[in-house]
């Protein structure tokens, strides 16, 4: 029989994009998870839930409904071990999507929450982390950094600690970046704050945690000055969104996104070529 501390529900959050229906990012992220030695060697029993948010009211048009269905078919075709796709009937943003899946579907003592475009680039000692969290109640939210661990951004107060031979950095910052938490902590302390909100959880929880760093038990895996554990796969998509946001011209004409993406790819290639020529 598998011990409760060796069970893990993995929640991968994803939402329809009006400018791209590619599933490459989520596929790469899932692959990075399945390659974790503790998962691969069955040291930790896992169950993957792909949490699909409902369609935003702005996109309730025939064009977007049809495109979203094509995107969902691609999601369902992804080859997963013990994976289940859960589609929220209503739009809830990240806060609503997480609340729905964790409250109604997840059953394990601990949860690994992953965004579909935040790929793991290093192995994480999942079994050891779960054992530490099982034995030390102050470890409530274990984040995997996408930057070097140091005082930066809103991580303004950090302190290196060790639990059961595993290094962690206590931080006063709550982040939506990939993290492990307990289901009881989420249901008791997090869910009441998110249930009626439609936003990124960090928008609500970060100010509260900055005022009281012990409230949500936020830690980063590793030591101070540790290399990142995850990377963001949506660089070009992010650059396009940063410039156009929810611009009607982009959301109404998805082909325009492809044209912009192709142009940016060509520019990036030309710049790399120029650099190689200059370097000899």
N, C-alpha and C positions, 0 to 999 in steps of 0.2 A: 504494500500500500504506500502511495506517495505521501510524504509529510506535507502538511498545509503550507509550511514555509518554503517548500520546493515547487509550489504551484504558482502560475503566473498568467493572468489575463493580459494579453497584449492588445491595446486599442490603437489602431492606426486611423487618424482622422483625415478626411478628404472631402473636398467640395467641388462642385462643378465650376469650371472657369469659362467665362464667355469668350475667351480669346484662345483657348487651346483645349482639345479633348485627348491629348496624349496621356498615356498611362506609364510612360517611361520612368518618371520620377518615383512613383509609388512602387513600381516593379523593382527598381534599384534599391529602394529602402527596405523592401521585404527581403530581398536577397541578402542584404547586409545583416539583417536580423537572423535569418536562417543559418548563416555561416558562423554564428556565435558558438564557440565550443560547448558551452553549458547547455545550449539548445540542441546542437547537433549530436552530442553524446548522451542526451536525455538525462542529464543531471538535474535539469529543471523541466518540469512538465509545463507546456505552454498551450494556450488556445488563442488564436488570432481573430480579432474582430475588426473588420474594416468599417468604420463609422462614416457613412455618407450623409452629409447634411441635406436638408430639404432645399427646394429651389427658392431662391430669393424672389420676392414679389416683383422686383424690377425686370426679372427674366421670364415672367409668365407670358411668353409669346410662343407661337407655333414653332418659330425657328429654334429658339433655345430649348424648348421641350423635346424636339426631335433630336437636336445635337446632344442633349443630356442623355437621352436614351441610348444613343450610339456609344457615348462615353461609359455608361453603366454596363453595357454589354461587354466592353473591353475589360472592365473591372472584374466582372463575373468570370471571364475567361482566364484570369490570372491563376496559375497553378499554385495552390496553397496546401500546406499540411495543416489539418485541423483549423482551417480558416472559414469564417462566415462573414458575408456581407450584410450589414444592417443599414437600411435606408430609413432615415427619419422622414416622416410624412410632412412635417412642418419645418420651415427654416428657423434655425435656432442659433446660427453662428457657431463658433467653436465652443462657447460655453453651453449652449443648448444641446449640441450634438454629443458632447462628452457626458453631460448629465443624463441624457436619454439612454445611452448605451451602458454606462456604468451602473445606473440605477436598475435597469430592467433586464440586463443580460449577463453582466459580469458576476462571478460567484467566488473567485479565489480571494485569498487574504490580501494579496498584493497585486498591483497593476503597473504595467509599463505603458506609458502614454507616449505615442510617437506621432509626429506630423509627417504627412506623406512625402514631403520634399526635404526632410532632415535625415540624411543617410549616415549610418554609423561607419566610421573610418578606422576604428580601433576596436579590438575585442574588449568586452566589459565582463568583470567577474560576477555574473548575475547571482550564482548560488551564494557566494560570500556576502554580497550586498543584502540579499534576503535574510540570511542568517543574522547579520548585524542589525537589520531593522527589527527582526523578531525579538532580539535580545535588548535593544536599546530604544526606548520609546521616543527619545528626542529626535531620532532620525525619521522624519515624516515625509520629506520631499527630497529625493536624491536626483539632482540635475546632471545632465551630460553636456558639458560646455562645447560651444562651437567656436570658441576663441581660447587663447591661452589664459589659464586661471590666474588672475591678478586683480588688483583694484582697477576697475574699468567700468564704464557705463554706470549702472546703478548698483553694482557690487562695490559699495563704498566702505563696508566693514567686513573683513574676512579674517578667519582664524583657522589654522590647520589643526586637525584633530585625528585621532586614531581609534578605531573601534574594532576589536577582534583581529588586529593585524591588517586592517584595510584603512587606507588614508582617505579622509574627507576634508573639505574646506567649508566651514560654516560661513554662511553669507546672509546679509540682511535683504537680499533681493529675491523676489518670487518671479520665476520665468516660465513661459509656455514651452521653452525648448524641451526636447525629449527628457522624460523623467520617470522615476519609479516612486510610487506612493502606496499607502495601504488603502484598501477599499473602505474600511471603517473611518479613516481620517477624511477621505473624500466625501463620504455620505454624511458624516457628522459635522465637519468643520467647513468644507468647501461647497457642497451642494446647496445649502441654504442661501449662500451668497450669490450663487450663479443661476439658480433655477429660473428666475424670472428676468434674466438679463440676456441680451443678444449682442455679445461682444467677445473680445479675447479675455480669457480669465485673468491674465496678468494685469489688465487695465483696472480690475476691481481689487485683486489680491495684493498687488505690488505696493500700493500706498499703505495698506494695513500692515503689511510685513515690515516695511521700512520704519514704521512707528514702533512696532513690537516684534523684533527679530525672532523671538522664541515662539511666536504665535503659531506659525506653520512649519517649524522645524526644517528650514531650508538649508540644504547642503549641496556641494558640488563634489562629484567623485574625483579623487586624486589629490595631489599635493599642490601647494602654491607654485606657480610657474609651470604647471603641467600642460602638455600639448592638448589640443582639442580632441574630443571623442566623436564629434559629429560635424557634418558639413552641409551647407545649404545648396541644393541642386538647382534652384530656380533663378540663377543669376540673370540670365537674359530676360526671362519672364518678369522678374522683379524690376529690371531696368525699364521695360516697356510700361509696366503698371505705374512705376514712379513718375513717368512722364505723362501718361494719358489717364491714369486713374480709372474711373468708371465712365470714361468719355463715351458718349452715345455713338460716335463714329466708329469706335473700336468694337463696342458690344453689339452693334447692329450689323456690322460687316466683319465677321470672323476672318474672312480671307485677308483682310487688311493686316491682321496680326501676323499671319504667315508671311506676308510680303515684307513687313518691318523686320521680322525675325530673320528672314533670309538675307536682307540687306545688312543687318547687324553682324550676322555670321560672316558675310563676305568682308566686311570692314575689319573684323577681328583677325581673319585669315591674312588680309593684306598687311596689317600692322605686324603680325608675327613674322611674315615674310620679309618685311623691311628690316626688322630687328636682326634676323638671321643674316641678311646681306651685309648689314653694318658690322656684325661681329665676325665676318669673314667667311 
